[in-house]
Amino acid sequence: IIIGESGDYRLRDRAAGGAERSVARAALAAEIAAFHRDHPDQPVVIAADKRVRYEEVMYAMSVLQRAQITRIGLLARPAP
């Protein structure tokens, strides 16, 4: 899950070539649940722009928890 600076959501499946696609915030839960049904062992990583509000990251984490995804990671990039 990629959260952009403006709060937009994109999903990237590295196993399927890494193509990104936009998803509405309201549709995130359904998209994640469907993905998890097809790939129950694949971990999910949240990557957020440094200007994204913390609440937005917590929202994404709560969506993952409600979908019963337990393998969750946070991507942090070092400062340049």
N, C-alpha and C positions, 0 to 999 in steps of 0.2 A: 504494500500500500504506500503510495507516494502522496504526501500532502503538500500542495504548492503554497506559495506565499499568500495567495488570495483565498486560501481555504479550499481550493479545488482538489478533488480526489482523482487519482489515476491508479490503475491496477497494472502490474507488470508480472508476467509469469515467465521467469527465466528458463524454466524447463521447456517452454513452448517457443523459444527463440527470443524472448525478452521484449516483445512488442508491448507498448503501453496503450491503454485505452482509458478514456475518461469515464467516470461513473458519478452519478449524482449522489450527494450525501445521503439523501433519503433512500437510495437504492443500495447503499453499501452493505447493509446487513444481508439482504437477499443474495447479492453477488458473492459475498464471502461464504455464506452458508452453502450455496451451490458449488463453489469451488472446493470447499472442504469435503463435501460428499464425494466428489470425484477424486480428491487427493488427500485422504485423511492423515497421512503421515508427513506431508510437506509442511515445513515451518513457514510462518508468515512474518515478514519483517516490515516494520513501519519506518519510513524515511520521511522526515519533515524538514521543510525549509527552516532555517534558524529564526525567521521572523514569524513563524506560525505560533499562534497562542497555544499554551500548554493544554488548555481545555479541549482543543481540537485533537490533540494526540490522545488525551484521555478518552475522548469519545470513540476514536478508532479502537483503542484497547478494549473498551467496554463492548463494542460490537463483536470483537473477536472472542471475548469471554462468553458472551451470550450464545455464540455459535459453538461453544465448547472446544475452542482451539486452545491448546495448551502450549504449543511450541511457538512462542512469540518472541521476536527480537526487535531491538531498536537500532537503527543505523545512525551512527554518529561519524561525522567527517571531521578530521582535525582542521583547525584554523590554518589559513594559508600563511 
